[in-house]
Amino acid sequence: MRKNVGHSLRKSVAALAVAVVLLPSTVAAQSLEQAVASALDTHPQIRQAFNRFKASEELINQAESGYYPTIDFDAGIGREWTESPSTRRDSAQYGVDEEVELTRREIGVSLRQVLFNGFQTTNEVERSEFEASADQWALFSSAEDLALEVTRAYLEFLRAKQIVELAERNLESHQIIFDQVKHKTDSGLGSTADLSQVTGRLARSHSNLISAQNNLSDARIVYQKLVNTTPDDLRIPVADALMLPENLAQALDMAKASHPTLKSANNDIQAATAQRDAAKGNYYPQVTFDLSASWDDNLDGNDGTTATPFDSPADVGGNSDEVLAMVRLNYNLFSGGADRAREREAAYSINESKAIQQEAYRDIVEGTTLAWNARDFLKQQMQYLRQHVEASIETRNAYEDQFKLGQRTLIDVLDSENELFQARREYLTAEYDDLIAQYRLLNATGQLLESLRITTPEIWKGEDNYKGGVQS
């Protein structure tokens, strides 16, 4: 019986060693790239960022409309009742009614072209382009961050699943030892104290399994929320080592040069500067070209007839036609200090944008440094954790051999089994933490999507080559 128990435990140890040290992969699986692509296609956060960018593009079109003329057409018809000095004069002179009722008709068309407005239109277009570019880079930044979230959820699910497998095998080993101790105790050959101790260890292994299953359930929910699909047949991904920086200084340089959040913040500064320049346009006169034409009939109680003492009154027609072409200059000389206040407001907005950019820079430096340190220290830690696993396996095997010779009890074997379980779980946790740190580093340097070979939709590039935008 001891031989069978020892053989079963040895097989369990070997299986667990392979399960932890060599991470498994499946043939038919949902890759990390597929998961990220699915999330980018369906996640509301990306849709919000995309629609915000598209709305900013329409603001560019609105600003560019200032380069074009405005054309208005108006027409109207209705009844008009008029009592004026003219109608009263006719009443006094010719004995007609003081109040005149006529059918009034109006048709008019006008064109206005701004010739000069202190470069306000130019600066507004520039401001809206920089704002659109900022929203465009914010879209790419959201995609990068979502890709990292999906990657973390992907790896956390795999880790939780493997910890469940470890816990199940650990419970199986405890159950085998418990059965042996109980059998010995029932036969009068074992100690009740040993049975109580093994019973407690078995209960704890049950608790560990339930805790691991709970964590796996949580990881599944997080994954489904992000990817909008169930995590079926996942496989361990491999980060693109060629895109990982070789040292911290290189990582920081890459982050400063490529991170979309910094590019978005830089565009916000440019947009605020253009807004200040646009505010200065109020200090200049506005020059416009106005062209208008109107065709009116029976205005102000005048239908073109004149009441006279003679039998037939004169009728010259009630129409009043006019065509007007003018170049107009309008110069506001005083506005109660509003123009100066707008300029100061814009200056403060520039300073605010610069502060936001500085905060983003610090966040990126912090994130990059933390990601680099995590990977650097995990590399050092993992070699010792691996040694711990290997030593625990050797100890477990030695205890098993000594158990066969009667030099060790099943409790000793159980202790070594618990030690091995903890060592494997710690190594598994560190191994996945190292993978996450690699992807964090790629995200911190703004290269995660590129490293995953994710092609962003063509529509994200925008309708034009905007200043500071992705296509520039």
C-alpha positions as CSV (number, residue, x, y, z in Angstrom):
1,M,0.0,0.0,0.0
2,R,2.8,2.4,0.8
3,K,4.3,1.7,-2.6
4,N,1.1,2.6,-4.3
5,V,0.7,5.8,-2.3
6,G,4.3,6.8,-3.0
7,H,3.9,6.1,-6.7
8,S,0.8,8.2,-6.9
9,L,2.4,11.1,-5.1
10,R,5.5,10.9,-7.2
11,K,3.4,11.1,-10.4
12,S,1.5,14.1,-8.9
13,V,4.8,15.9,-8.1
14,A,6.1,15.3,-11.6
15,A,2.9,16.5,-13.2
16,L,2.8,19.7,-11.1
17,A,6.5,20.4,-11.9
18,V,5.8,20.3,-15.6
19,A,2.6,22.3,-15.2
20,V,4.3,25.2,-13.5
21,V,7.8,25.4,-14.9
22,L,6.7,24.8,-18.5
23,L,3.7,27.0,-19.3
24,P,1.2,25.1,-21.5
25,S,-0.4,26.2,-24.8
26,T,-3.3,24.9,-26.8
27,V,-3.6,24.3,-30.5
28,A,-7.0,25.9,-31.1
29,A,-7.1,29.0,-29.0
30,Q,-8.2,32.6,-28.8
31,S,-5.0,34.6,-29.1
32,L,-4.2,37.8,-27.2
33,E,-4.2,39.7,-30.5
34,Q,-7.7,38.5,-31.2
35,A,-8.9,39.4,-27.8
36,V,-7.5,42.9,-28.1
37,A,-9.0,43.4,-31.6
38,S,-12.4,42.3,-30.3
39,A,-12.2,44.7,-27.4
40,L,-11.2,47.6,-29.7
41,D,-14.1,46.8,-31.9
42,T,-16.8,46.6,-29.2
43,H,-15.8,48.4,-26.1
44,P,-17.8,51.6,-25.3
45,Q,-14.7,53.4,-24.1
46,I,-13.2,53.3,-27.6
47,R,-16.5,54.3,-29.2
48,Q,-16.7,57.3,-26.9
49,A,-13.2,58.4,-27.8
50,F,-13.8,57.8,-31.5
51,N,-17.0,59.8,-31.6
52,R,-15.4,62.6,-29.6
53,F,-12.7,62.8,-32.3
54,K,-15.2,62.8,-35.1
55,A,-17.1,65.6,-33.4
56,S,-13.9,67.5,-33.3
57,E,-13.4,67.0,-37.0
58,E,-16.8,68.7,-37.6
59,L,-15.7,71.6,-35.5
60,I,-12.9,72.1,-38.1
61,N,-15.5,72.2,-40.9
62,Q,-17.4,74.8,-38.9
63,A,-14.3,76.9,-38.4
64,E,-13.4,76.7,-42.1
65,S,-16.8,78.0,-43.1
66,G,-15.5,81.5,-42.1
67,Y,-13.5,81.5,-45.3
68,Y,-16.7,81.3,-47.4
69,P,-19.5,83.9,-47.9
70,T,-22.8,83.6,-46.2
71,I,-25.9,83.8,-48.5
72,D,-29.3,84.5,-47.1
73,F,-32.7,84.6,-48.8
74,D,-35.9,85.9,-47.2
75,A,-39.5,86.3,-48.4
76,G,-42.8,87.2,-46.9
77,I,-46.4,88.1,-47.7
78,G,-49.2,89.3,-45.4
79,R,-51.6,92.1,-44.5
80,E,-50.2,95.4,-43.2
81,W,-52.2,98.1,-41.4
82,T,-50.5,101.4,-41.4
83,E,-51.2,104.8,-39.8
84,S,-48.3,107.2,-40.2
85,P,-47.6,110.9,-40.8
86,S,-47.8,110.2,-44.5
87,T,-51.3,108.5,-44.3
88,R,-52.6,111.2,-42.0
89,R,-51.3,113.9,-44.3
90,D,-53.1,112.4,-47.2
91,S,-56.2,112.1,-45.1
92,A,-56.1,115.8,-44.2
93,Q,-55.3,116.9,-47.7
94,Y,-57.5,114.5,-49.7
95,G,-60.1,113.3,-47.3
96,V,-59.0,109.6,-47.4
97,D,-58.8,107.2,-44.4
98,E,-55.9,107.8,-42.0
99,E,-55.4,104.0,-41.7
100,V,-54.3,102.1,-44.9
101,E,-54.6,98.3,-45.2
102,L,-52.5,96.7,-47.9
103,T,-51.1,93.3,-48.9
104,R,-47.4,93.5,-48.2
105,R,-44.9,91.4,-50.2
106,E,-41.1,91.1,-49.6
107,I,-38.4,89.2,-51.4
108,G,-34.7,89.7,-50.7
109,V,-31.3,88.0,-51.1
110,S,-28.0,89.0,-49.5
111,L,-24.4,87.9,-49.6
112,R,-21.7,88.8,-47.1
113,Q,-18.0,87.9,-47.5
114,V,-15.6,88.6,-44.7
115,L,-12.4,90.2,-46.2
116,F,-10.5,90.7,-43.0
117,N,-11.3,89.9,-39.3
118,G,-7.9,90.1,-37.6
119,F,-7.0,86.6,-38.7
120,Q,-9.7,85.2,-36.4
121,T,-10.9,82.6,-39.0
122,T,-7.3,81.4,-39.6
123,N,-6.6,81.0,-35.9
124,E,-10.0,79.3,-35.2
125,V,-9.3,76.8,-37.9
126,E,-5.8,76.1,-36.5
127,R,-7.3,75.8,-33.0
128,S,-9.9,73.3,-34.1
129,E,-7.3,71.3,-36.0
130,F,-5.1,71.0,-32.9
131,E,-8.1,70.1,-30.8
132,A,-9.1,67.4,-33.2
133,S,-5.5,66.1,-33.2
134,A,-5.5,66.0,-29.4
135,D,-8.7,64.0,-29.5
136,Q,-7.3,61.8,-32.2
137,W,-4.2,61.0,-30.1
138,A,-6.5,60.5,-27.0
139,L,-8.3,57.9,-29.1
140,F,-5.0,56.0,-29.7
141,S,-4.1,56.4,-26.1
142,S,-7.4,54.9,-25.0
143,A,-6.8,52.0,-27.4
144,E,-3.3,51.5,-25.9
145,D,-4.6,51.5,-22.4
146,L,-7.5,49.2,-23.3
147,A,-5.1,46.8,-24.9
148,L,-3.1,46.7,-21.7
149,E,-6.3,46.1,-19.7
150,V,-7.2,43.2,-22.0
151,T,-3.7,41.8,-21.8
152,R,-3.8,41.9,-18.0
153,A,-7.3,40.3,-17.9
154,Y,-6.1,37.7,-20.4
155,L,-3.1,36.7,-18.3
156,E,-4.9,37.0,-15.0
157,F,-7.5,34.5,-16.3
158,L,-4.8,32.1,-17.4
159,R,-3.0,32.5,-14.0
160,A,-6.2,32.0,-12.1
161,K,-7.0,28.9,-14.1
162,Q,-3.6,27.3,-13.5
163,I,-3.8,28.1,-9.8
164,V,-7.1,26.3,-9.7
165,E,-5.4,23.3,-11.3
166,L,-2.6,23.5,-8.7
167,A,-5.2,23.7,-5.9
168,E,-7.1,20.7,-7.3
169,R,-3.9,18.6,-7.5
170,N,-2.9,19.8,-4.0
171,L,-6.3,18.7,-2.7
172,E,-6.0,15.4,-4.4
173,S,-2.6,14.8,-2.7
174,H,-4.1,15.8,0.6
175,Q,-7.0,13.5,0.1
176,I,-4.7,10.5,-0.6
177,I,-2.7,11.2,2.5
178,F,-5.8,11.7,4.6
179,D,-7.2,8.4,3.4
180,Q,-4.0,6.6,4.4
181,V,-3.8,8.2,7.8
182,K,-7.5,7.5,8.5
183,H,-7.0,3.9,7.4
184,K,-4.1,3.5,9.8
185,T,-6.0,5.2,12.6
186,D,-9.1,3.0,12.0
187,S,-6.8,0.0,12.1
188,G,-5.3,1.1,15.4
189,L,-1.9,1.7,13.9
190,G,-2.1,5.5,13.7
191,S,-2.4,8.4,16.0
192,T,-5.7,10.3,16.3
193,A,-3.5,13.5,16.6
194,D,-2.1,12.8,13.2
195,L,-5.6,12.3,11.9
196,S,-6.7,15.6,13.3
197,Q,-3.8,17.4,11.9
198,V,-4.3,15.9,8.4
199,T,-8.0,16.7,8.7
200,G,-7.2,20.3,9.3
201,R,-4.7,20.4,6.4
202,L,-7.4,18.8,4.1
203,A,-9.9,21.4,5.1
204,R,-7.4,24.2,4.3
205,S,-6.7,22.6,0.9
206,H,-10.5,22.6,0.3
207,S,-10.5,26.3,1.3
208,N,-7.6,27.1,-1.0
209,L,-9.4,25.5,-3.9
210,I,-12.6,27.4,-3.3
211,S,-10.6,30.7,-3.1
212,A,-8.8,29.8,-6.3
213,Q,-12.2,29.1,-8.0
214,N,-13.6,32.3,-6.8
215,N,-10.6,34.2,-8.2
216,L,-11.0,32.4,-11.5
217,S,-14.7,33.4,-11.6
218,D,-13.8,37.0,-11.0
219,A,-11.1,36.9,-13.7
220,R,-13.7,35.5,-16.1
221,I,-16.1,38.3,-15.4
222,V,-13.4,41.0,-15.9
223,Y,-12.4,39.4,-19.2
224,Q,-16.0,39.2,-20.5
225,K,-16.5,42.8,-19.6
226,L,-13.5,44.0,-21.6
227,V,-13.6,41.6,-24.6
228,N,-17.3,40.9,-24.7
229,T,-16.7,37.2,-25.2
230,T,-16.0,34.3,-22.9
231,P,-12.4,33.3,-22.3
232,D,-12.3,30.0,-24.1
233,D,-9.1,28.2,-25.1
234,L,-6.7,30.9,-24.2
235,R,-2.9,30.4,-24.7
236,I,0.1,32.0,-23.2
237,P,1.2,35.0,-25.4
238,V,4.8,36.0,-26.0
239,A,5.8,39.6,-25.9
240,D,7.8,41.0,-28.8
241,A,11.3,41.0,-27.3
242,L,12.7,43.1,-30.2
243,M,10.4,46.0,-29.3
244,L,11.3,45.9,-25.6
245,P,13.8,48.6,-24.5
246,E,17.3,47.4,-23.4
247,N,17.5,49.8,-20.4
248,L,15.5,52.3,-18.5
249,A,17.0,55.3,-20.3
250,Q,16.0,53.9,-23.6
251,A,12.5,53.1,-22.3
252,L,12.1,56.7,-21.1
253,D,13.3,58.1,-24.5
254,M,10.9,55.9,-26.3
255,A,8.0,56.9,-24.1
256,K,8.7,60.6,-24.5
257,A,8.9,60.3,-28.3
258,S,6.0,57.9,-28.9
259,H,3.4,58.0,-26.2
260,P,0.0,59.2,-27.6
261,T,-1.0,60.8,-24.3
262,L,2.0,63.2,-24.5
263,K,1.2,64.0,-28.1
264,S,-2.4,64.7,-27.2
265,A,-1.3,67.0,-24.4
266,N,1.1,68.9,-26.8
267,N,-1.7,69.5,-29.2
268,D,-3.9,70.9,-26.4
269,I,-1.1,73.5,-25.8
270,Q,-1.1,74.4,-29.4
271,A,-4.9,74.7,-29.5
272,A,-4.8,77.0,-26.5
273,T,-2.2,79.2,-28.2
274,A,-4.2,79.4,-31.3
275,Q,-7.3,80.4,-29.2
276,R,-5.3,83.3,-27.7
277,D,-4.3,84.5,-31.2
278,A,-7.9,84.3,-32.2
279,A,-8.9,86.4,-29.2
280,K,-6.4,89.1,-30.3
281,G,-8.4,89.4,-33.6
282,N,-10.9,91.6,-31.7
283,Y,-8.3,94.4,-31.6
284,Y,-8.5,94.7,-35.4
285,P,-11.3,96.1,-37.6
286,Q,-13.6,93.8,-39.6
287,V,-13.9,94.4,-43.3
288,T,-16.7,92.8,-45.2
289,F,-18.1,92.9,-48.7
290,D,-22.0,93.0,-48.7
291,L,-24.1,92.4,-51.8
292,S,-27.9,92.5,-51.4
293,A,-31.0,92.8,-53.5
294,S,-34.6,93.3,-52.5
295,W,-38.0,93.4,-54.2
296,D,-40.8,94.7,-52.0
297,D,-44.4,95.8,-52.6
298,N,-46.8,97.9,-50.6
299,L,-44.5,98.8,-47.8
300,D,-45.5,101.2,-45.0
301,G,-49.0,101.8,-46.4
302,N,-47.7,103.1,-49.8
303,D,-49.2,101.3,-52.8
304,G,-48.0,103.8,-55.3
305,T,-51.3,105.7,-55.7
306,T,-51.8,109.4,-54.7
307,A,-55.2,110.7,-53.7
308,T,-55.8,114.0,-55.6
309,P,-58.8,116.4,-56.2
310,F,-58.9,115.1,-59.7
311,D,-61.1,112.2,-60.8
312,S,-58.2,109.8,-61.6
313,P,-55.4,109.5,-59.0
314,A,-51.8,109.0,-60.1
315,D,-50.6,105.4,-59.8
316,V,-46.8,104.8,-60.0
317,G,-46.8,101.3,-58.5
318,G,-46.2,100.1,-54.9
319,N,-43.0,98.2,-55.6
320,S,-39.7,99.3,-54.1
321,D,-36.6,97.5,-55.6
322,E,-33.0,97.9,-54.4
323,V,-29.6,96.4,-55.3
324,L,-26.8,97.2,-53.0
325,A,-23.0,96.5,-53.2
326,M,-20.9,97.7,-50.3
327,V,-17.5,97.3,-48.7
328,R,-18.0,97.9,-45.0
329,L,-15.6,98.5,-42.2
330,N,-16.6,97.9,-38.6
331,Y,-14.2,98.7,-35.8
332,N,-15.2,98.3,-32.2
333,L,-13.6,101.1,-30.2
334,F,-14.6,100.0,-26.7
335,S,-16.2,96.8,-25.4
336,G,-16.0,97.3,-21.6
337,G,-12.7,95.4,-21.4
338,A,-14.1,92.1,-22.7
339,D,-11.5,91.7,-25.4
340,R,-8.6,92.1,-22.9
341,A,-10.3,89.7,-20.5
342,R,-10.7,87.1,-23.4
343,E,-7.0,87.4,-24.1
344,R,-6.1,86.8,-20.4
345,E,-8.5,83.9,-20.3
346,A,-6.7,82.3,-23.3
347,A,-3.3,82.9,-21.6
348,Y,-4.5,81.0,-18.5
349,S,-5.8,78.2,-20.7
350,I,-2.3,77.9,-22.2
351,N,-0.8,77.6,-18.8
352,E,-3.4,75.0,-17.8
353,S,-2.6,73.0,-20.9
354,K,1.1,73.1,-20.1
355,A,0.4,72.0,-16.5
356,I,-1.7,69.1,-17.8
357,Q,1.1,68.2,-20.2
358,Q,3.7,68.2,-17.4
359,E,1.4,66.0,-15.3
360,A,1.1,63.6,-18.2
361,Y,4.8,63.6,-18.6
362,R,5.4,62.7,-15.0
363,D,2.8,60.0,-15.1
364,I,4.4,58.5,-18.2
365,V,7.9,58.6,-16.6
366,E,6.5,57.0,-13.4
367,G,4.6,54.3,-15.3
368,T,7.7,53.5,-17.5
369,T,10.0,53.4,-14.5
370,L,7.6,51.2,-12.5
371,A,7.2,48.8,-15.4
372,W,10.9,48.6,-15.9
373,N,11.6,48.1,-12.3
374,A,8.9,45.4,-12.0
375,R,10.5,43.5,-14.8
376,D,14.0,44.0,-13.6
377,F,13.3,42.8,-10.1
378,L,11.1,40.0,-11.2
379,K,13.9,38.6,-13.3
380,Q,16.1,38.5,-10.1
381,Q,13.2,37.1,-8.0
382,M,12.2,34.3,-10.4
383,Q,15.6,32.6,-10.4
384,Y,15.3,32.2,-6.6
385,L,11.6,31.1,-6.9
386,R,12.6,28.5,-9.4
387,Q,15.3,27.3,-7.0
388,H,12.6,27.1,-4.3
389,V,10.4,25.0,-6.6
390,E,13.3,22.7,-7.5
391,A,14.4,22.3,-3.9
392,S,10.9,21.6,-2.8
393,I,10.6,18.9,-5.4
394,E,13.8,17.4,-4.2
395,T,12.7,17.6,-0.6
396,R,9.3,16.1,-1.5
397,N,11.0,13.2,-3.3
398,A,13.4,12.6,-0.5
399,Y,10.6,12.5,2.1
400,E,8.8,10.1,-0.1
401,D,11.8,7.7,-0.3
402,Q,12.3,8.1,3.5
403,F,8.6,7.4,4.0
404,K,9.1,4.1,2.2
405,L,11.9,3.2,4.6
406,G,9.8,4.1,7.6
407,Q,12.0,7.2,8.4
408,R,9.3,9.7,7.7
409,T,5.6,9.9,8.5
410,L,2.8,10.8,6.1
411,I,2.6,14.1,8.0
412,D,6.1,14.9,7.0
413,V,5.2,14.0,3.4
414,L,2.2,16.3,3.7
415,D,4.3,19.2,5.0
416,S,6.7,18.8,2.0
417,E,3.6,18.7,-0.3
418,N,2.3,22.0,1.2
419,E,5.7,23.6,0.8
420,L,5.9,22.5,-2.8
421,F,2.3,23.8,-3.5
422,Q,3.2,27.2,-2.1
423,A,6.5,27.3,-4.0
424,R,4.8,26.5,-7.3
425,R,2.1,29.1,-6.7
426,E,4.6,31.8,-5.9
427,Y,6.6,30.9,-9.0
428,L,3.5,30.8,-11.2
429,T,2.5,34.2,-9.9
430,A,5.9,35.7,-10.5
431,E,6.0,34.2,-14.0
432,Y,2.8,35.9,-15.0
433,D,3.8,39.1,-13.3
434,D,6.9,39.1,-15.5
435,L,4.7,38.7,-18.6
436,I,2.4,41.5,-17.4
437,A,5.5,43.7,-16.7
438,Q,6.7,43.2,-20.3
439,Y,3.4,44.3,-21.7
440,R,3.2,47.2,-19.3
441,L,6.6,48.3,-20.6
442,L,5.4,48.2,-24.2
443,N,2.3,50.2,-23.2
444,A,4.4,52.7,-21.3
445,T,6.5,53.4,-24.4
446,G,3.4,53.6,-26.6
447,Q,4.1,50.5,-28.6
448,L,1.7,47.9,-27.3
449,L,-0.7,47.9,-30.3
450,E,2.2,47.8,-32.7
451,S,3.8,44.9,-30.9
452,L,0.6,43.0,-31.1
453,R,0.4,43.7,-34.8
454,I,-3.0,45.3,-34.3
455,T,-4.0,47.4,-37.3
456,T,-6.2,50.3,-36.2
457,P,-9.2,51.2,-38.4
458,E,-8.4,53.5,-41.3
459,I,-11.1,55.9,-40.2
460,W,-9.1,56.7,-37.1
461,K,-6.6,58.6,-39.2
462,G,-9.2,61.3,-39.9
463,E,-10.5,63.0,-43.0
464,D,-7.5,65.2,-43.5
465,N,-3.8,65.7,-42.5
466,Y,-4.4,67.9,-39.4
467,K,-1.7,69.8,-37.7
468,G,-0.1,67.6,-35.0
469,G,-2.3,64.7,-36.0
470,V,-1.5,61.0,-36.6
471,Q,-0.9,61.5,-40.3
472,S,1.3,64.6,-39.9
